[in-house]
């Protein structure tokens, strides 16, 4: 099969390698039609994988395709089913989705939303899980609460807006241009903030009578995380998908609860139940997508052999929505 291999730090090569095979009772062989591209892929490409002793590696955590074969113990899927998932791609041998085939345990697969193309479906899993775990599992967002979601047109941000609205929240979000403002309004955002023109802290404090929002969801990191502490109400919540590095004095003074979200933890720690929870997230989101309650904004698609170009676009910081690789 054709696959993009990480052969050394910062080196991606298109190669012909043997296709994986079903070896365990719960294995499912997926003929991949598309793979999602995420910022974690670019970071692994540059710094190396979580399993350096198992190089070369196939990157790509997200995939969508058609079931080609199943193990003797598989009960949830049959040949011909269309599936999507977030599994592999962190450097462990025998995993990864920048390829024509992948083997995935049936417990980590969900049926693909019927209304999505394979490319759209492949773009969805990691960001859906990240947004769900951040807003629902970490801070238990409830109806009537207010939330600031940074980078509202980003991969995580654009689905976070929609999940927050499905919970009945009032959504503030930061965007960089009028075109992006229009997009987040279409997604349901109540208060887009053009952060290049307007200080988001002042905007929120003005709209909330100096109180601040109940929750901030930080998908940007750096100084944005620390600035956001001033926009959360006293005893409020801030959840971030980046690692804070700096003084937490403002957060402490305001008695904020800080939550750290890394949706890769279950895979890295071998937490089977947590991974199955993530599968259930994908199952519920597939239902909402097919009901028209949730959409995936696919900004651009590249052919498999142009994976590095897809990485470079993500690294440029100019992506709206998600990026996927199409696989013949």
C-alpha positions in Angstrom: 0.0 0.0 0.0 1.0 3.6 -0.3 1.8 5.4 2.9 3.4 8.6 4.1 6.2 7.7 6.5 8.0 9.8 9.0 11.5 8.4 8.5 13.4 11.0 10.6 12.4 14.2 12.4 10.9 16.6 9.9 11.1 14.1 7.0 7.9 12.7 5.4 8.3 10.2 2.5 5.7 8.6 0.3 6.6 4.9 0.2 5.1 1.5 -0.9 4.9 -0.8 2.2 3.0 -4.0 3.0 -0.6 -3.4 4.0 -1.5 -4.3 7.6 -3.5 -7.4 8.3 -6.2 -8.5 10.8 -4.3 -10.5 13.5 -6.6 -10.1 16.6 -10.2 -11.1 17.1 -11.4 -7.5 17.5 -9.3 -6.1 14.7 -11.0 -4.3 11.8 -9.1 -3.6 8.5 -10.2 -0.2 7.1 -9.7 0.8 3.5 -9.0 4.5 4.2 -10.6 7.1 1.9 -9.4 10.1 3.9 -7.2 11.1 6.9 -7.5 14.2 9.1 -4.6 16.5 9.6 -4.2 18.1 13.0 -1.6 20.3 14.7 -0.4 17.4 16.8 0.8 15.8 13.5 3.0 18.7 12.7 4.5 18.7 16.2 5.3 15.0 15.9 6.8 15.5 12.5 9.2 18.2 13.9 10.1 16.7 17.3 9.7 13.0 16.7 7.1 10.5 17.9 6.0 9.2 21.3 7.6 5.9 20.4 11.0 6.8 18.9 12.2 3.2 19.0 9.5 2.2 16.6 10.5 4.4 13.6 9.6 4.8 10.8 6.1 5.8 11.7 2.8 6.6 9.9 1.2 9.8 11.3 -2.4 10.8 11.4 -4.8 10.2 14.3 -8.0 10.6 12.4 -9.3 8.4 9.6 -12.5 7.6 7.6 -13.0 4.7 5.3 -14.7 1.4 4.5 -14.5 -1.8 6.4 -12.5 -4.3 4.3 -12.1 -7.2 6.8 -13.0 -8.1 10.4 -11.5 -10.3 13.1 -13.3 -13.4 14.4 -14.6 -11.6 17.5 -15.9 -8.4 15.8 -19.6 -8.0 16.4 -20.3 -4.3 15.8 -19.1 -3.9 12.2 -19.2 -5.9 8.9 -17.5 -5.6 5.6 -18.7 -2.6 3.7 -19.6 -0.4 6.7 -18.4 3.2 6.4 -16.5 4.3 9.6 -14.7 7.1 11.2 -12.4 7.2 14.2 -9.5 8.7 16.1 -6.9 6.0 16.7 -3.1 5.7 16.2 -0.8 8.1 14.5 1.4 8.8 17.5 4.3 6.6 16.3 3.3 3.2 17.6 4.1 0.5 15.0 1.1 -0.7 13.0 -0.9 2.4 13.5 -1.5 5.7 11.6 -3.8 6.9 8.9 -1.7 8.6 6.3 -2.0 5.4 4.3 -4.3 3.3 2.2 -5.2 0.9 5.0 -5.2 0.8 8.7 -6.1 -1.8 11.4 -8.2 -0.5 14.2 -9.8 -2.2 17.2 -13.6 -2.3 16.8 -14.1 -0.6 20.1 -12.5 2.6 18.7 -14.6 2.8 15.6 -17.9 4.6 15.0 -20.2 4.5 12.0 -19.5 7.5 9.7 -22.1 10.2 9.6 -24.1 9.4 6.4 -24.4 13.1 5.5 -20.6 13.7 5.5 -18.1 12.9 2.8 -15.1 10.8 3.8 -12.9 13.8 3.9 -15.3 15.7 6.2 -15.7 12.7 8.4 -11.9 12.2 8.6 -11.5 15.8 9.7 -13.9 15.4 12.6 -12.9 13.0 15.3 -10.0 14.6 17.2 -11.7 18.0 17.3 -15.1 16.6 18.3 -13.6 14.7 21.2 -11.4 17.6 22.3 -14.3 20.1 22.3 -16.7 17.6 24.0 -14.2 16.6 26.8 -13.3 20.3 27.4 -16.8 21.7 27.6 -18.8 18.7 28.9 -16.4 16.5 30.8 -14.0 19.1 32.2 -16.3 22.0 33.1 -19.8 20.5 32.8 -21.2 23.4 30.6 -24.9 23.8 31.3 -27.8 25.7 29.7 -27.8 29.4 30.5 -24.1 29.6 31.2 -21.8 32.0 29.2 -18.6 30.7 27.6 -15.8 32.4 25.6 -14.3 30.1 23.0 -11.1 31.4 21.5 -10.3 30.9 17.8 -13.9 30.3 16.8 -13.1 29.3 13.2 -10.3 26.9 14.2 -10.7 23.2 14.0 -11.6 22.8 17.7 -13.2 26.2 18.0 -15.8 25.8 15.3 -17.2 22.6 16.7 -17.0 23.9 20.3 -19.3 26.8 19.4 -21.9 24.3 18.1 -21.6 21.9 21.1 -22.0 24.9 23.4 -25.1 26.0 21.6 -26.5 22.5 21.8 -26.1 22.7 25.6 -28.0 26.1 25.6 -25.0 28.3 26.4 -24.4 31.9 25.5 -21.3 31.9 23.3 -18.6 34.6 22.9 -15.8 33.8 20.5 -12.7 35.5 19.1 -12.2 35.8 15.3 -9.7 37.6 13.1 -11.7 39.0 10.2 -15.3 40.0 9.2 -15.5 36.8 7.0 -14.7 34.7 10.0 -17.2 36.7 12.0 -19.9 35.8 9.5 -18.9 32.1 9.7 -19.1 31.9 13.5 -22.5 33.6 13.4 -23.7 30.9 11.0 -22.4 28.3 13.5 -24.5 29.9 16.3 -22.1 32.3 18.1 -23.9 35.0 19.9 -21.1 37.5 20.4 -18.2 37.3 17.8 -15.2 39.5 18.9 -12.9 40.8 16.2 -9.8 40.6 18.5 -7.5 42.6 16.2 -9.8 45.6 16.6 -11.4 45.0 20.0 -9.9 44.0 23.3 -11.8 40.8 24.2 -11.4 41.4 28.0 -13.0 44.9 27.7 -15.7 43.6 25.4 -16.7 40.8 27.8 -16.6 42.8 30.9 -18.7 45.5 29.3 -21.3 42.9 28.1 -21.4 41.1 31.5 -21.5 44.2 33.8 -17.9 43.7 34.9 -18.6 40.1 36.0 -17.0 38.0 33.3 -18.1 34.8 31.6 -18.7 31.6 33.5 -16.2 29.6 31.4 -13.3 30.3 29.0 -12.2 27.6 26.5 -8.7 28.5 25.4 -7.5 26.9 22.2 -4.7 29.4 21.5 -2.4 29.3 24.6 0.4 31.6 25.4 -0.5 35.1 26.6 -4.1 34.5 25.5 -4.5 32.0 28.4 -3.3 34.5 30.9 -5.3 37.4 29.5 -8.4 35.2 29.6 -8.2 34.9 33.3 -9.3 38.5 33.5 -12.4 37.7 31.5 -13.7 34.9 33.7 -16.0 35.5 36.7 -14.6 35.0 40.2 -14.8 31.3 41.0 -15.2 30.6 37.2 -13.6 28.0 35.0 -10.9 28.1 32.4 -10.1 25.0 30.3 -7.1 25.0 27.9 -5.8 22.5 25.4 -2.3 24.1 25.7 0.2 23.9 28.6 0.3 27.2 30.5 3.8 28.6 31.2 3.9 31.6 33.4 2.4 33.2 36.5 -1.1 32.2 37.6 -1.4 35.1 40.1 -4.5 36.5 38.4 -6.2 33.1 38.2 -5.4 32.5 41.9 -6.7 36.0 42.9 -9.9 35.3 41.1 -10.1 31.7 42.5 -10.4 30.2 39.1 -10.6 26.5 38.5 -8.2 25.5 35.7 -8.7 22.4 33.7 -6.2 20.9 31.2 -7.5 18.9 28.3 -5.4 16.4 26.3 -7.6 14.0 24.4 -4.6 11.8 23.6 -4.2 10.7 27.2 -6.4 7.6 26.9 -4.3 6.3 24.0 -1.0 7.2 25.5 -1.9 5.7 28.9 -3.7 2.6 27.6 -7.0 3.6 29.2 -9.5 1.3 27.5 -12.7 2.6 29.1 -11.7 6.3 28.4 -11.1 5.4 24.8 -14.5 3.7 24.6 -16.0 6.9 26.0 -14.4 8.8 23.2 -16.0 6.4 20.7 -19.4 7.1 22.3 -18.8 10.8 21.8 -18.3 10.1 18.1 -21.4 8.0 17.9 -23.5 10.8 19.5 -21.9 13.5 17.3 -22.6 11.4 14.2 -26.3 11.4 15.2 -26.3 15.2 15.6 -24.5 15.7 12.3 -27.0 13.6 10.4 -29.8 15.5 12.2 -28.4 18.8 10.9 -27.5 20.0 14.4 -23.7 19.9 14.0 -21.5 20.6 11.0 -17.8 20.1 10.1 -16.1 22.9 8.2 -13.6 21.4 5.9 -11.3 24.2 4.8 -9.1 22.4 2.3 -8.2 18.9 1.1 -4.9 17.6 -0.2 -3.9 14.4 -1.9 -2.0 11.9 0.3 1.3 12.6 -1.4 1.0 16.3 -0.4 0.8 15.7 3.3 3.8 18.0 3.9 2.0 20.8 2.2 -1.0 20.2 4.5 1.3 20.4 7.5 2.9 23.7 6.2 -0.6 25.2 5.8 -1.5 24.4 9.4 1.8 25.8 10.6 1.1 29.0 8.8 -1.8 29.6 11.2 -4.2 30.6 8.4 -6.5 27.6 8.4 -10.2 28.0 8.7 -11.9 24.8 9.9 -10.1 21.6 9.2 -7.8 20.0 6.7 -7.9 16.4 5.3 -5.9 14.2 3.0 -7.8 12.3 0.3 -6.6 8.8 -0.3 -7.1 6.8 -3.5 
